[in-house]
């Protein structure tokens, strides 16, 4: 009975008929199923992968493999002695398995995110070209689809391999092409299912999502991701619950984010506010020190992508409270300009229940793709 009342109240928070209809259908599916409605925030597999991530880097004496035949054995020995005979092999680096061990090239832990293709949102070009206030996205005066934007953005940052030097098989020419639409839809579907996808003809996520056909497909997927993720116990609880987070609890939370962001992971976060009802989903980009305080740099999808550059938006402790500062920015002739600033007091902040399960699947997908490319066995 209590959950039924909470669900009803949550529905009232959304003013869009479309969102109410989508939310109601999803709640009917999940509310009666405890596993789907109360999804765990973490599990043993995530803890294992995270623990293994901090194992010491493996050195190799084979960094100059083959140089002896080219330069002569004496020069090869001298070169090794100058470099202390060792170097570090990088995850998904340029080396082959003849030089570096497969467990280093394609690690079975979150080091797999330390490869050049994985983006964190530090650059606005690695974010979607539209935001939660895009008029096309929220027709009907909805409250937006922030959770959908956050999760889909993260999936593209981790799994999309943009290849601008390779021509797209279906270049956009302003006309409708059903084969191109099918091709683009397949890309979006695979990414949303946590699969690695190569995307030729585009340089980054921002440019890809500006394509009119792609944008339409992404917006539809954002709505699907939102309703699947937000209509859960955490979504209801964070929307309605007001028990404040202590500063000690926040400091521990920030340390967890520091570990995650240091490993190229931009976790999805849920926040609620001290002085108003409602929850919002954002991404943590990094944790850094600014003016003597450790702050969480965030991507707020209520704003244009440019607003997240240069750690414009932050969460930090100030005067004994958790404060979120938002600076709205625009780009004019490649220059960034900040227009307005907003400061909100945060009541509570949590890792989204979608974060750890998605991260496990994405790490597995990246490792499998790396293993194919490097000719390494997936079972090591």
C-alpha positions in Angstrom: 0.0 0.0 0.0 2.8 2.4 0.9 4.6 1.8 -2.4 1.3 2.3 -4.3 0.9 5.7 -2.7 4.5 6.7 -3.4 4.2 5.6 -7.0 1.0 7.7 -7.4 2.7 10.7 -5.9 5.7 10.3 -8.2 3.5 10.2 -11.3 2.0 13.5 -10.2 5.4 15.1 -10.4 5.4 14.7 -14.2 3.3 17.1 -16.2 3.7 15.6 -19.6 0.9 13.2 -20.7 3.5 11.2 -22.7 5.7 10.8 -19.6 2.8 9.8 -17.4 1.7 7.2 -19.9 5.2 5.8 -20.2 5.8 5.9 -16.5 2.5 4.2 -15.6 3.1 1.3 -18.0 6.6 0.8 -16.6 5.4 0.9 -13.0 2.8 -1.8 -13.8 5.6 -4.0 -15.0 8.1 -3.4 -12.2 6.2 -2.5 -9.1 4.9 -6.0 -8.5 8.4 -7.5 -9.1 10.8 -6.9 -6.2 13.9 -7.7 -8.2 13.1 -5.2 -11.0 11.7 -2.4 -8.7 14.4 -2.7 -6.0 17.5 -3.0 -8.1 20.8 -3.3 -6.2 23.3 -0.5 -6.3 26.4 -2.8 -6.5 27.3 -6.5 -6.4 30.3 -8.8 -5.8 31.4 -8.8 -9.4 31.7 -5.0 -9.4 33.8 -5.2 -6.2 36.1 -7.8 -7.8 36.7 -5.8 -10.9 37.3 -2.6 -8.9 39.8 -4.4 -6.6 41.7 -6.0 -9.4 42.0 -2.5 -11.1 44.4 -1.4 -8.4 46.8 -4.3 -8.8 50.4 -3.0 -9.5 51.1 -2.4 -13.2 53.0 -5.3 -14.9 56.4 -4.5 -16.3 57.9 -6.1 -19.3 61.4 -6.6 -20.6 60.1 -7.0 -24.1 59.5 -3.4 -24.9 62.2 -3.3 -27.4 61.5 -6.8 -28.8 63.1 -7.2 -32.2 65.5 -4.2 -31.9 68.4 -6.6 -31.5 68.0 -7.9 -35.0 67.8 -4.4 -36.4 70.4 -2.6 -34.3 72.6 -5.4 -33.1 72.6 -7.2 -29.8 75.1 -4.9 -28.2 73.1 -1.7 -29.0 69.9 -3.5 -27.9 71.5 -4.4 -24.5 72.7 -0.8 -24.1 69.2 0.5 -24.9 67.7 -1.8 -22.3 70.2 -0.7 -19.6 69.4 3.0 -20.2 65.7 2.4 -19.7 66.2 0.1 -16.7 65.3 -2.8 -18.9 61.6 -2.3 -18.3 58.5 -0.3 -19.4 54.8 -0.4 -18.8 52.3 -1.9 -21.1 49.0 0.0 -21.5 45.5 -1.4 -21.7 44.5 -1.6 -25.4 47.7 0.1 -26.3 49.6 0.0 -29.5 51.7 -3.0 -28.5 50.9 -6.5 -29.6 50.8 -9.7 -27.5 54.3 -10.5 -28.7 55.4 -7.5 -26.5 52.9 -7.3 -23.8 50.9 -10.0 -21.9 47.3 -10.3 -22.9 46.2 -9.8 -19.3 47.7 -6.3 -19.5 46.6 -5.5 -23.0 43.0 -6.6 -22.4 42.7 -6.6 -18.6 39.8 -8.4 -16.8 39.1 -5.3 -14.6 38.2 -1.7 -14.9 41.7 -0.8 -16.3 40.0 -1.7 -19.7 38.5 1.8 -19.5 42.0 3.3 -19.7 42.1 3.3 -23.5 42.0 6.2 -26.0 38.5 5.5 -27.2 36.8 5.8 -23.8 35.7 9.4 -23.1 34.7 11.1 -19.8 32.9 14.2 -20.8 35.7 16.6 -20.0 35.4 17.8 -23.5 31.9 19.0 -24.6 32.3 17.2 -27.9 32.0 13.9 -26.0 28.5 14.9 -24.9 25.1 14.9 -26.7 24.4 18.0 -28.8 20.9 18.3 -27.1 20.0 18.7 -23.5 17.0 18.1 -21.2 15.5 21.5 -22.1 15.5 20.8 -25.8 12.0 21.7 -27.0 11.8 18.7 -29.3 12.6 16.4 -26.4 10.2 17.7 -23.8 7.0 18.7 -25.7 4.1 18.7 -23.4 5.9 20.6 -20.6 7.5 17.4 -19.1 10.0 17.4 -16.3 12.6 16.0 -18.7 14.4 12.7 -19.2 17.6 13.4 -17.3 18.3 9.7 -16.3 17.9 8.7 -19.9 20.3 11.3 -21.1 22.9 10.4 -18.5 22.9 6.7 -19.1 22.8 6.9 -22.9 25.6 9.6 -22.9 27.8 7.3 -20.8 27.2 4.3 -23.0 28.4 6.3 -26.1 31.4 7.6 -24.2 32.5 4.2 -23.3 31.4 2.0 -26.2 31.4 4.1 -29.4 34.5 4.0 -31.5 34.3 7.0 -33.8 36.3 6.7 -37.0 36.2 10.0 -38.9 38.8 9.0 -41.5 36.6 6.1 -42.7 33.6 7.3 -44.9 30.1 6.4 -43.6 28.4 3.7 -45.7 25.3 5.9 -45.8 26.3 9.6 -45.9 23.5 12.0 -45.0 22.3 13.9 -48.2 19.1 15.4 -46.9 16.8 12.8 -48.4 15.1 9.8 -46.7 17.0 6.6 -47.0 15.4 3.6 -45.3 18.7 1.6 -45.4 20.5 4.5 -43.7 17.8 4.8 -41.0 18.1 1.1 -40.3 21.9 1.3 -40.1 21.7 4.3 -37.7 19.0 2.6 -35.6 21.2 -0.5 -35.3 24.1 1.6 -33.9 21.9 3.2 -31.3 20.3 -0.1 -30.3 23.6 -1.9 -29.9 25.1 1.0 -27.8 22.0 1.0 -25.6 22.5 -2.8 -25.1 26.1 -2.2 -23.9 27.8 -3.4 -27.1 30.9 -1.9 -28.6 30.2 -0.2 -32.0 32.5 1.4 -34.6 31.0 4.5 -36.1 32.7 5.6 -39.4 32.2 9.1 -40.8 31.9 10.9 -37.5 34.5 12.5 -35.2 32.7 12.5 -31.8 29.4 12.1 -30.0 28.5 15.8 -30.3 28.7 15.8 -34.1 27.1 12.4 -34.4 24.0 13.5 -32.4 23.7 16.7 -34.4 22.8 14.7 -37.4 18.9 15.1 -37.8 18.2 11.4 -38.2 20.5 10.4 -35.4 19.1 13.0 -33.1 15.6 11.7 -33.6 16.7 8.1 -32.8 18.7 9.2 -29.8 15.8 11.1 -28.4 13.5 8.1 -28.6 16.1 6.0 -26.9 16.6 8.6 -24.2 12.9 8.3 -23.3 13.1 4.5 -23.2 16.2 4.6 -21.0 14.5 7.1 -18.7 11.3 5.1 -18.1 13.2 1.9 -17.5 15.6 3.5 -15.0 13.6 6.1 -13.2 10.5 4.0 -12.4 12.3 2.1 -9.7 12.6 2.1 -5.9 15.6 4.5 -6.0 13.8 6.9 -8.4 10.8 7.0 -6.1 12.8 7.3 -2.9 15.1 10.0 -4.1 12.2 12.0 -5.5 10.2 11.9 -2.3 12.7 11.2 0.6 14.3 14.1 2.4 16.7 12.6 4.9 19.8 14.7 4.5 23.3 13.3 3.9 25.8 14.1 6.6 29.1 15.8 5.6 31.0 12.7 6.7 28.9 10.5 4.5 29.4 13.0 1.6 33.2 13.0 2.1 33.2 9.1 1.9 31.0 9.3 -1.2 33.4 11.8 -2.8 36.3 9.5 -2.2 34.5 6.7 -4.0 33.9 9.1 -6.9 37.6 10.0 -6.9 38.5 6.3 -7.4 35.9 5.9 -10.2 36.8 9.0 -12.1 40.5 8.3 -11.7 39.8 5.1 -13.7 38.1 6.9 -16.6 34.6 6.2 -15.3 32.1 9.0 -15.3 29.4 7.6 -12.9 25.8 8.4 -13.1 24.5 10.1 -9.9 21.1 10.8 -8.5 20.6 14.0 -6.4 17.7 15.6 -4.6 17.4 19.1 -3.2 17.0 20.4 0.3 14.3 23.0 -0.5 12.2 21.4 -3.2 10.7 18.1 -4.1 12.1 16.1 -7.0 15.3 14.3 -8.1 17.8 14.9 -10.9 20.3 12.7 -12.6 23.8 13.9 -13.5 27.3 12.6 -14.4 30.4 13.0 -12.3 33.3 13.9 -14.6 36.2 14.2 -12.2 37.2 15.1 -8.6 39.8 17.8 -8.3 41.1 20.5 -5.9 40.0 24.0 -6.6 40.9 26.9 -4.3 41.9 24.5 -1.5 38.7 22.4 -1.7 38.0 19.1 -3.3 35.1 19.4 -5.7 33.1 17.1 -7.9 33.0 18.3 -11.5 29.7 17.3 -13.1 27.8 17.2 -16.4 24.3 18.6 -15.8 22.2 17.6 -18.8 19.7 20.4 -18.1 22.3 22.7 -19.8 24.0 22.8 -23.2 27.1 20.5 -23.4 29.5 23.5 -23.4 28.4 24.4 -19.9 30.2 21.2 -18.6 33.6 22.2 -20.0 36.5 23.4 -17.7 34.8 22.1 -14.5 32.1 24.8 -14.8 29.6 22.9 -12.7 30.6 21.6 -9.3 29.4 20.0 -6.1 31.3 20.8 -2.9 30.9 21.3 0.8 30.4 25.0 1.7 29.5 26.4 5.1 28.5 22.9 6.4 26.2 22.2 3.5 26.5 20.3 0.2 26.2 23.0 -2.6 25.9 22.6 -6.3 27.0 25.5 -8.5 25.8 25.6 -12.1 27.2 28.0 -14.6 25.4 28.1 -17.9 27.8 28.6 -20.9 27.5 29.1 -24.6 30.1 28.9 -27.4 30.4 31.8 -29.8 33.1 31.6 -32.5 34.9 28.9 -30.5 35.0 31.0 -27.3 33.2 30.0 -24.1 31.0 32.6 -22.4 29.2 32.1 -19.0 25.8 33.7 -18.8 24.3 32.9 -15.4 25.1 31.0 -12.2 22.8 29.1 -9.9 23.6 27.6 -6.5 21.4 24.8 -5.0 21.6 23.0 -1.7 21.8 19.3 -2.1 20.0 17.1 0.4 21.3 13.7 -0.8 23.5 12.3 -3.6 23.8 8.6 -4.6 25.3 6.4 -7.2 22.5 5.5 -9.7 21.3 1.9 -9.5 22.1 1.7 -13.3 25.8 2.5 -12.8 27.5 -0.6 -11.6 25.5 -3.2 -13.6 26.1 -1.2 -16.8 29.8 -0.7 -16.0 30.3 -4.5 -15.6 28.6 -5.2 -18.9 30.6 -2.4 -20.7 33.9 -3.6 -19.2 33.1 -7.1 -20.5 32.2 -5.8 -23.9 35.4 -3.7 -24.2 37.5 -6.6 -23.1 36.0 -8.9 -25.7 36.5 -6.3 -28.4 40.1 -5.8 -27.3 40.7 -9.5 -27.3 39.5 -9.8 -30.9 41.7 -6.9 -32.0 44.8 -8.1 -30.1 44.2 -11.8 -30.8 44.1 -12.5 -27.1 41.9 -15.3 -25.5 39.0 -13.9 -23.6 39.6 -16.6 -20.9 43.0 -15.8 -19.4 
